[in-house]
Amino acid sequence: MATDLRVLCQENWDEWYDNLIRAFGGIPESAEERALWRELTETDRSIGAWDDDTCVGTAGAFGFRLTVPGGASVPAAGVTMVSVAATHRRRGVLTSMMRRQLDDVRAWGEPLAVLTASEPAIYGRFGYGVGTYHVNAEVDTARVRLSVPPGTDEVRLRYAAPAEALGACESVYARLVPRRPGMLARMPGWERVALLDPESGRDGASPLQCVLAERAAGSAAAGGETVGYALFRIKGGWEHAGPNGTAVLRDLYALDPAAHAALWRFLCDIDLTSTISTRGRPLDEGWQHMVSDIRRCSLLVRDSLHIRLVDVGAALEARTYQAPVDVVLDVEDSFCPWNSGRWRLTGDPKGASCARTEDAADLALSVRELGSAYLGGVTLDALAAAGRVRELRRGTLAEASLAFASTVAPWLPHGF
């Protein structure tokens, strides 16, 4: 039974979105959530698969800008809302949507496509590689102590209503975006996602709370400047020996080590709690080196952003390289064959060029490996150890692996 791919029309959004919700279990969202996602959906960048008059597949692409090594903000299609009705599995619906979508992304002139995967095994066949990881943690604050850096006591903390503090919080976020690969510049409307707080999503915890970190009056920094914030909930709990509540951390951003430490110390010291539960934190976040016992933090590493180079040359030119590199890459890309072939990459910390070449290849790899290595969080050496990158000219693997690496772990700050 053939399906028809169509660009999404606003009048079909409800049926299109209902198909998505059903594919993810059928649990309805709050009216507030649904209304916001309807507003944020870029219909002209979204497609549906239709069987006669019935929507059986969905796929969207937000128009994002992604920070890459060197600090540039690069256009990237944020692939989202992908689903296929259970009645239409194994009929090529997903493949046809991925084919159409990547053709569209190329036509839009965006060198990257990125996504977060509900099932990581799905997207490798379409050329996506895992490019960032994050940490989940359960910090036992009854046993863990923090060693904070100088200046922490100069940071003033105060509660603020999340909606009223939104402008100050977004200013902090915007200043952090160029500092770390993988961060997304906030597009109009996306600041409201951070404030979504439906009761159905609290799991028995409190409404969202906000604490701002500010410079105390009289410090070297400008008085009253917001230098960080935390959004969190408190989930109460009691046992025979006393309270054992949990501070459920949703977001924490800080402009400097002292503000970062002040916010984490606050979370560790909240009355009636003995645990901080947090998801999706950077691999190299500073609090991990302030705690007295990292084993009591129950760290769990998970895949996060999956990256697909839609235009190999433009993507590799868009970032910088932490060491000089001059290497010919033999790239295999069966799903987007315009990328296949040999590319000479020349780059350093100031910039890069990448162009087709007939020169002999130094390294052979698929576009999936390039996606994994692109933001510098996965080394080419590690991929070679797994047999995913082949060194064709001795010494070039070490040179390229060093150049591609990032001194700061790439991190996706929020899902989409």
VMD Tcl script that draws the C-alpha trace (Angstrom):
set ca {
  {0.00 0.00 0.00}
  {1.66 3.21 -1.16}
  {1.84 6.32 1.00}
  {1.96 9.92 -0.11}
  {4.45 12.38 1.38}
  {3.15 15.91 1.78}
  {4.39 19.13 3.30}
  {2.37 19.76 6.44}
  {-0.53 22.23 6.25}
  {-1.66 24.07 9.36}
  {-5.17 22.66 9.02}
  {-3.77 19.10 9.21}
  {-1.59 19.75 12.23}
  {-3.95 18.18 14.80}
  {-4.20 14.86 12.99}
  {-0.45 14.91 12.26}
  {0.36 15.59 15.92}
  {-2.16 13.03 17.18}
  {-0.35 10.40 15.10}
  {2.90 11.42 16.79}
  {1.39 11.25 20.29}
  {-0.10 7.81 19.61}
  {3.25 6.51 18.34}
  {4.85 7.56 21.63}
  {2.30 5.77 23.77}
  {-0.85 7.83 23.38}
  {-0.60 9.74 26.66}
  {-2.17 13.16 26.01}
  {-0.25 16.35 26.72}
  {-1.57 19.31 28.64}
  {-3.35 22.00 26.64}
  {-0.43 24.35 27.37}
  {2.15 21.93 25.97}
  {0.13 21.13 22.88}
  {-0.49 24.78 22.13}
  {3.20 25.65 22.44}
  {4.36 22.80 20.20}
  {1.72 23.77 17.65}
  {3.12 27.30 17.64}
  {6.74 26.12 17.39}
  {6.14 23.57 14.61}
  {7.57 24.89 11.35}
  {4.94 23.48 9.02}
  {6.82 24.34 5.83}
  {9.74 22.25 7.16}
  {7.54 19.34 8.26}
  {6.18 16.41 6.28}
  {3.53 13.79 6.79}
  {3.02 10.39 5.25}
  {-0.60 9.84 4.27}
  {-2.47 6.67 3.41}
  {-5.46 8.11 1.55}
  {-6.83 10.58 4.13}
  {-5.09 9.10 7.16}
  {-1.80 10.38 8.54}
  {0.53 7.44 9.19}
  {3.92 9.14 9.50}
  {5.39 12.43 10.74}
  {8.73 14.21 10.57}
  {9.71 17.81 11.26}
  {12.85 19.94 11.13}
  {13.36 23.01 13.28}
  {15.60 25.73 11.86}
  {18.33 25.86 14.51}
  {21.81 27.31 14.78}
  {24.37 25.03 16.43}
  {27.64 26.07 18.06}
  {30.63 24.20 16.59}
  {34.29 24.10 17.68}
  {35.68 27.59 17.27}
  {32.43 29.24 18.37}
  {30.67 29.65 15.02}
  {26.90 29.32 14.94}
  {26.05 27.00 12.03}
  {22.60 26.38 10.48}
  {21.33 22.94 11.44}
  {18.06 21.16 10.83}
  {16.75 19.93 14.18}
  {15.02 16.71 13.14}
  {12.03 16.13 15.41}
  {8.56 14.64 15.82}
  {9.44 11.51 13.82}
  {6.89 8.73 13.98}
  {5.35 5.92 11.96}
  {1.97 4.41 12.82}
  {2.26 0.85 14.14}
  {-0.12 -0.24 11.37}
  {2.39 0.88 8.72}
  {5.72 -0.38 10.03}
  {8.23 -2.11 7.74}
  {6.79 -0.56 4.61}
  {9.56 1.95 3.98}
  {7.66 4.92 5.43}
  {10.50 6.06 7.67}
  {13.11 5.63 4.94}
  {11.04 7.65 2.49}
  {10.62 10.47 5.04}
  {14.36 10.49 5.86}
  {15.17 10.55 2.14}
  {12.83 13.47 1.49}
  {13.96 15.33 4.60}
  {17.70 15.18 3.85}
  {17.05 16.26 0.26}
  {15.13 19.22 1.66}
  {17.86 20.10 4.17}
  {20.39 20.12 1.36}
  {18.14 22.36 -0.73}
  {17.78 24.75 2.22}
  {21.58 25.11 2.29}
  {21.96 23.74 5.82}
  {25.13 21.65 6.20}
  {23.99 19.72 9.28}
  {21.03 17.72 10.50}
  {20.80 16.81 14.18}
  {18.41 14.84 16.35}
  {17.88 13.11 19.67}
  {16.85 9.50 19.28}
  {14.14 7.69 21.21}
  {15.78 4.51 19.88}
  {19.47 5.05 19.01}
  {19.65 1.99 16.74}
  {17.37 3.59 14.16}
  {19.34 6.47 12.71}
  {22.80 5.12 11.93}
  {21.56 3.69 8.65}
  {20.68 7.22 7.58}
  {24.17 8.54 8.33}
  {23.69 9.92 11.85}
  {26.44 9.37 14.41}
  {26.35 9.98 18.15}
  {28.21 13.27 18.59}
  {27.53 14.24 22.20}
  {26.93 12.46 25.48}
  {25.52 13.67 28.75}
  {25.52 12.67 32.41}
  {22.60 11.76 34.64}
  {23.27 11.83 38.37}
  {21.71 11.07 41.76}
  {23.83 12.98 44.28}
  {23.63 11.73 47.87}
  {23.81 15.11 49.58}
  {23.62 13.53 53.03}
  {27.11 12.09 52.46}
  {28.65 14.30 49.75}
  {30.29 17.61 50.55}
  {31.42 20.33 48.16}
  {34.78 22.06 48.02}
  {33.98 25.40 46.41}
  {36.36 27.82 44.66}
  {37.34 31.30 45.91}
  {34.67 33.92 45.28}
  {31.71 31.61 45.87}
  {30.63 33.54 48.95}
  {30.51 36.76 46.90}
  {27.63 35.37 44.85}
  {24.18 36.28 46.16}
  {21.27 33.90 45.58}
  {17.62 34.81 45.57}
  {14.37 33.15 44.66}
  {12.47 34.55 41.67}
  {9.29 33.58 39.90}
  {10.38 31.62 36.79}
  {8.30 33.74 34.40}
  {9.47 37.02 35.92}
  {13.13 35.93 35.79}
  {12.93 34.71 32.20}
  {14.73 37.69 30.67}
  {17.67 37.46 33.06}
  {17.90 33.69 32.59}
  {17.83 33.93 28.81}
  {20.61 36.53 28.91}
  {22.82 34.09 30.82}
  {21.98 31.29 28.39}
  {22.74 33.44 25.34}
  {26.19 34.34 26.70}
  {27.02 30.66 27.19}
  {25.97 29.45 23.73}
  {29.23 30.39 21.90}
  {31.39 28.82 24.60}
  {30.49 25.17 24.11}
  {30.03 23.06 20.96}
  {26.60 21.48 20.72}
  {24.66 24.34 22.26}
  {21.67 25.71 20.38}
  {20.98 29.39 19.95}
  {17.51 30.04 21.33}
  {15.09 30.73 18.46}
  {12.00 32.92 19.04}
  {9.46 31.14 21.20}
  {11.88 28.54 22.54}
  {12.44 30.48 25.76}
  {8.89 29.44 26.71}
  {9.77 25.74 26.57}
  {11.88 26.17 29.71}
  {8.80 27.41 31.55}
  {6.54 24.48 30.64}
  {5.41 23.04 33.94}
  {2.34 20.82 33.57}
  {1.31 18.99 36.71}
  {1.33 15.73 34.75}
  {5.10 16.10 34.29}
  {6.03 16.73 37.91}
  {5.79 13.14 39.20}
  {4.55 14.40 42.54}
  {7.11 17.18 42.86}
  {6.48 20.89 43.43}
  {5.85 23.45 40.70}
  {8.99 24.77 39.05}
  {11.15 27.00 41.25}
  {13.91 29.41 40.21}
  {16.96 30.74 42.03}
  {19.11 33.47 40.48}
  {22.83 33.89 41.16}
  {23.88 37.53 41.29}
  {27.04 39.43 42.14}
  {26.84 40.90 45.62}
  {26.93 44.70 45.81}
  {30.44 46.04 46.14}
  {32.16 43.17 44.33}
  {34.50 43.70 41.41}
  {31.75 42.73 38.99}
  {28.79 44.96 38.26}
  {26.38 44.98 41.18}
  {23.18 43.05 40.64}
  {24.35 41.30 37.47}
  {22.73 37.90 37.00}
  {25.54 35.38 36.54}
  {23.62 32.13 36.75}
  {20.35 30.42 37.54}
  {18.81 27.11 38.48}
  {15.34 25.78 37.70}
  {14.26 22.89 39.91}
  {11.44 21.15 41.76}
  {11.30 19.66 45.24}
  {9.85 16.19 45.69}
  {9.05 15.55 49.33}
  {9.78 12.27 51.04}
  {9.80 10.88 54.57}
  {11.02 7.69 56.15}
  {11.14 6.44 59.73}
  {14.42 8.28 60.38}
  {13.24 11.58 58.97}
  {12.93 13.54 55.69}
  {14.52 12.25 52.50}
  {13.24 14.61 49.83}
  {14.80 15.17 46.42}
  {15.80 18.36 44.61}
  {14.98 17.59 40.98}
  {17.25 19.84 38.91}
  {15.95 20.81 35.48}
  {18.35 23.55 34.34}
  {21.49 25.11 35.75}
  {23.61 27.64 33.88}
  {26.42 29.80 35.22}
  {28.87 32.26 33.69}
  {31.81 31.51 35.98}
  {33.05 28.89 38.50}
  {31.94 30.84 41.58}
  {28.36 31.19 40.37}
  {28.33 27.53 39.35}
  {29.55 26.48 42.78}
  {27.11 28.75 44.61}
  {24.15 27.21 42.82}
  {25.30 23.64 43.41}
  {25.99 24.37 47.08}
  {22.48 25.79 47.40}
  {20.97 22.64 45.90}
  {23.01 20.45 48.25}
  {21.78 22.36 51.30}
  {18.01 22.58 50.70}
  {16.15 21.64 53.87}
  {14.33 18.30 54.05}
  {16.21 16.88 51.04}
  {18.99 14.31 50.84}
  {19.34 13.85 47.07}
  {19.85 15.93 43.95}
  {18.44 14.21 40.88}
  {19.57 15.65 37.56}
  {19.51 14.63 33.90}
  {21.37 15.72 30.80}
  {24.37 17.51 32.33}
  {27.70 18.10 30.50}
  {30.32 15.36 30.74}
  {32.95 17.77 32.04}
  {30.81 19.91 34.35}
  {32.75 21.43 37.24}
  {30.60 20.12 40.12}
  {32.00 16.63 39.51}
  {35.38 17.90 40.70}
  {33.96 19.69 43.73}
  {32.23 16.70 45.32}
  {33.94 14.76 48.10}
  {32.84 11.34 46.81}
  {32.01 10.92 43.14}
  {30.78 7.35 43.72}
  {27.94 8.74 45.83}
  {26.74 10.64 42.75}
  {25.70 7.56 40.72}
  {26.77 8.91 37.34}
  {25.20 7.44 34.21}
  {26.41 8.43 30.74}
  {23.88 8.50 27.91}
  {23.97 9.36 24.22}
  {22.51 12.77 23.42}
  {22.85 14.60 20.08}
  {23.10 12.54 16.88}
  {24.75 14.45 14.04}
  {24.52 14.07 10.27}
  {26.73 15.98 7.83}
  {24.44 16.89 4.93}
  {27.17 18.83 3.11}
  {30.58 17.45 4.08}
  {32.61 20.29 2.62}
  {30.54 23.11 4.11}
  {30.25 21.40 7.49}
  {33.98 20.75 7.87}
  {34.79 24.31 6.78}
  {32.38 25.78 9.33}
  {34.41 24.73 12.37}
  {37.99 25.27 13.44}
  {40.59 22.69 14.50}
  {42.61 22.79 17.68}
  {45.82 21.77 15.89}
  {46.98 22.21 12.27}
  {45.66 19.48 10.01}
  {46.05 18.65 6.33}
  {44.37 15.36 5.55}
  {42.50 13.69 2.68}
  {39.34 11.93 3.81}
  {37.77 9.18 1.72}
  {34.11 9.47 2.75}
  {31.46 6.81 2.14}
  {27.85 8.00 2.16}
  {25.39 5.66 0.47}
  {22.28 7.53 1.63}
  {23.49 10.97 0.47}
  {25.85 10.04 -2.36}
  {26.75 13.65 -3.13}
  {29.06 13.44 -0.10}
  {30.90 10.31 -1.21}
  {34.47 10.60 -2.41}
  {37.73 12.24 -1.36}
  {37.90 15.57 0.45}
  {41.02 17.50 1.41}
  {40.59 19.17 4.79}
  {43.09 21.86 5.74}
  {42.56 23.69 9.00}
  {43.89 25.12 12.23}
  {42.53 27.16 15.17}
  {41.85 30.13 12.87}
  {39.79 28.45 10.16}
  {39.52 25.68 7.59}
  {38.92 24.78 3.98}
  {37.52 21.54 2.60}
  {37.26 20.73 -1.08}
  {37.07 17.80 -3.48}
  {40.39 16.29 -4.47}
  {41.87 13.54 -6.61}
  {44.79 13.09 -4.20}
  {45.35 9.77 -2.47}
  {43.31 9.32 0.70}
  {44.86 9.39 4.18}
  {41.82 8.18 6.16}
  {38.74 6.21 5.12}
  {35.48 6.49 7.03}
  {31.76 6.87 6.55}
  {29.74 10.03 7.05}
  {28.44 8.48 10.27}
  {31.91 8.59 11.83}
  {32.34 12.18 10.67}
  {29.12 13.02 12.48}
  {30.37 11.42 15.69}
  {33.70 13.25 15.53}
  {32.34 16.56 14.26}
  {31.89 18.42 17.56}
  {35.07 17.01 19.10}
  {33.52 14.82 21.78}
  {34.31 11.49 20.09}
  {37.87 11.00 18.86}
  {38.81 9.54 15.52}
  {41.29 7.37 17.46}
  {38.42 5.81 19.40}
  {36.46 5.19 16.22}
  {39.54 3.64 14.61}
  {39.93 1.33 17.60}
  {36.41 0.10 16.83}
  {37.35 -0.49 13.18}
  {35.20 2.42 12.01}
  {38.07 4.59 10.68}
  {40.95 3.20 8.59}
  {44.34 4.88 8.44}
  {45.69 4.71 4.88}
  {48.78 6.86 5.41}
  {50.77 6.33 8.56}
  {50.61 9.14 11.13}
  {47.55 10.86 9.74}
  {45.12 9.32 12.24}
  {46.87 10.86 15.23}
  {47.15 14.22 13.47}
  {43.48 14.32 12.50}
  {42.23 12.97 15.82}
  {44.04 15.71 17.74}
  {42.80 18.39 15.36}
  {39.14 17.32 15.52}
  {39.06 17.15 19.35}
  {37.54 19.85 21.52}
  {38.99 21.05 24.82}
  {35.40 21.52 26.06}
  {33.02 18.57 25.95}
  {30.21 19.22 23.48}
  {26.78 19.34 25.08}
  {23.18 19.60 23.96}
  {21.50 21.73 26.64}
  {17.90 20.73 25.92}
  {15.90 18.43 23.77}
  {13.65 19.29 20.86}
}
mol new
graphics top color blue
foreach p $ca { graphics top sphere $p radius 0.5 }
foreach p [lrange $ca 0 end-1] q [lrange $ca 1 end] { graphics top cylinder $p $q radius 0.2 }
display resetview
